[in-house]
Amino acid sequence: MAAISPDGRLIAFTKERLSLRDFDATAGKIWIADLVTGADLVELGHDGRVQAMVFSPDSARLAVSGTKATTQIWDVTDGTELLRIAHLAGPPGLAFSPDGTRLATASSSFWGRDRTWEAEIWDSESVRLVSLSVAG
């Protein structure tokens, strides 16, 4: 899994193995490196295996979602966790609004024979839920 920042300076990547049988010590770890110099800048620790990553439009934050139904937003300069959002199901898909003030998440889950889809729009600074759509 990898994501390149909109300004083209940074790459965020994981080194997770896809095997479900083996314990993977790198699960949930994300490295951010400088694409120009190749230098490692920061290491992040996400809850569970990483399923989606996206940089904010200003390249200052990284949103990450994974198998434990959480989304975390990180400051990419120092690795500070800025926000944590819990979801009913996971892993959600992620997208920032063009101005970076909103984060959209989407997920689906199975409950027996029923499937539920959930789409949420969050204020990316306050973690306030702005909009919710659930279909089943």
Residue, then its C-alpha position, 0 to 999 in steps of 0.5 A: m500500500a502506498a500514497i504520494s502527497p499532492d505536492g509530490r514530495l512525500i510517499a507513505f507506504t507499508k511493508e505488510r505481508l498479505s498472508l493471514r496465517d503469519f504474524d506480521a510485525t509490520a502490520g499497522k506501521i506506515w513509513i513516510a519518506d522524502l521522494v527527493t532525498g529518499a530519507d525516512l521522515v517519520e514512522l506511524g502506528h495505525d490500529g490493525r492492517v492498513q487498507a487505505m491511505v490518502f494525503s490531505p490536499d496541502s500534503a500536511r496530513l495523512a488519513v489512514s484506515g484499516t481492518k479494525a474499523t478506525t480512521q486516524i489522521w496524522d501530522v506527517t511532519d512529526g507523526t502526531e495523531l491528530l484525530r481518531i474516528a471509530h466506525l461501525a464496520g471497516p475498512p472504510g474508503l477515504a477521500f479529502s475534500p479539495d480544500g482539506t476541511r472535510l474527510a469522507t469515509a465509506s464502509s460496508s459490513f455483512w450481518g448474516r445475509d444483510r449488507t449495510w453501507e455507510a458513508e460519512i462526512w467528517d469535519s477533518e479538524s474537529v472530528r464532528l460528523v457533518s453528514l451520515s448516509v446508511a443503506g441496507 
